């Protein structure tokens, strides 16, 4: 029940209402454990809308917004004014182990941290914490404030006077199409922006589903495949197709990798085991990866070649992914 309420509440705040306010705070200890706090600010009208929605769901029992927040362990925290409107404030604070803290980040070490804030069709979230996905335009505000266990030398947020705390305006960053937020120490900044790609090669063609992984000694700020932001640093191919991956680091290094997955054999107009009683013009193609090589009785042949002599033939077509189409036929005029 708690998870269902949290998902619905998050969705409503982001997409259906005129504007909630949210604030996530993280204080990370040197051992990477820490404290996570979440503040949700809603107007009285928004709370009524949420109540109506939740109470209309199958199997639900009549409940108030305040009861929902209490069930999720939020406590009332007074009122505040956002965008000229009075909001009721609710806050939740919990301790988190290093494992739990790391689960909110793509990377979290003693000298760098990277978190995804971009929408990804492969990602769904049931957490109202700093690991935000979705369109934030409907919010009156969403601040992510993180105190890191290191002096921050480079970040795409607003560094605070203590040199370790950074405020990220999530609504602004998403509007600017920023996909990831990050902070790193001088040690991480000094490292190169070199990008390592494994699993696939540029211009590679594969006849099985592949998983592409990217990494960098610095910080990867963008990882897109066919124009879609990825929530992590790997992309698992689920169907045949052409793919274009674009990677960028905080150091400004960019890399593009183009590859395809093709599990289908080339096609040809020649029928297997058929006897042709006239000249035969052989054509073949491969739509996705392309034809790498074709032979007729062991000799190279190009598509469009006309065969006039009687005989028994074997046509073998291999595409760039390694799929092979083999056809045997006769010409007997």
C-alpha positions, 0 to 999 in steps of 0.5 A: 500500500505504501509503495502504491501511494508513493507512486501515485503521489509522485505522478500527481505532483508532477503531471496533474497538479498546478505545482507541488514543491519538493526538496531532497537532502542527502548528507553523505559520510566518508564511509558513504553511508548517510542521511536522506531527507525528503520534503514535500510541499502541497497546497490544500487544493492539491491535497484534495485532488490527491485524496479524490484520486487515491480514493477512486482507485479500485480496492482503496478505502477512504483516507485523507492526504494527511493519513497517506503522508503519515503512513509513508512516515512523513511528519507535518513541518509547518507551512511555506510560500512557493510561487506566491501560494501557501503550501503545507510541508511534510518531511521524511528523514531516514538513515541510509547504509552505504549500499542504500546510498549508492543505489541512488547514484550511478556512481558514488565514490570518495571523490565523485558522484553522478546521479541521473535526473533525465527521463528514460523510457526504460526506467520507472521509479517509485521513490520520491527521493533524489533519483528523479525521473520524469517531466518536472515542469509541473512542480513549483520547485524541486531542490536536490541538496547534497553534502558530499564527503569531499571538497567539490572542485567541479559540479553542474550545481550551485556550490555552497559556502562550505565547499562540500554542499551543492544545491541542484535546481532539478526543474531548471536542469531538466528544462535545460535538458541536463541528463545527469547531475554530478560533483567531483573533487580535484582528484577526479577533475585531474583525471582524463575524460577518456571514454571506454566502450565495451560490448560493441565496437564502432561500425560493428554488426552482430547476430545476437543481442548485445549489451553496451557498457561505457565507463570513464575515469572522469564523469560521464554526463551524457549517454544516449542511444538513438537520441534517448537518455539512458538511466545507467552506463549500459544499454542492453539491445532487445531487438534487431536494429541500427543503434547510435550511441553518444557519450560525453564527459564533464571534461568535454570528451565526446564519442559516438559509436554506431553498430547494429544487431542483425539476426536475419539472413540475407534475402535472394530471389533464388528459390532453394532446390528449384530447377530454372528452365531459362536464364536466371538473373540473381539478386540478393540483399541484406537490409540491416547490416548489408551483404559482406560476401556472396559466392556462386559455386565458390566464386564471388558474385555481385547482385544482378548477375545473369546465369545462362549456362546449364548446371547445378549451383550453390549460392552462398550469401553472408551478411556483415553480422555473420548470417549466412543464406545458402541456396542450391538450384539448377538451370536446365534449359 
